[in-house]
């Protein structure tokens, strides 16, 4: 945590889940190199979306998330750890049916 009580995401890969999600996990956004940024008095987390297989259209682009909208996050030590964990992910039958 820094002096303002904000987490230190330096060198991490983080999935941010947003409070407006209709189902848990629907609105997660993955960011590499996330940093806090003030934009017109509002606090955002800005970073790069990593290269994600099957989502090349958005890979390696810059993105920002409103900090007030984040209700949960998951941190990984590196992009390699993130990719390893994601390769182990097996969706449930219900998740596969919902697409």
Secondary structure, DSSP 8 states (H G I E B T S, - for coil): --TTS----TT-EEEEEETT-SSTTTT-EEEEEEEEEEETTEEEEEEE----TT-TTTTT-EEEEEGGGEEEEEEESSHHHHHHHHHH----HHHHHH-
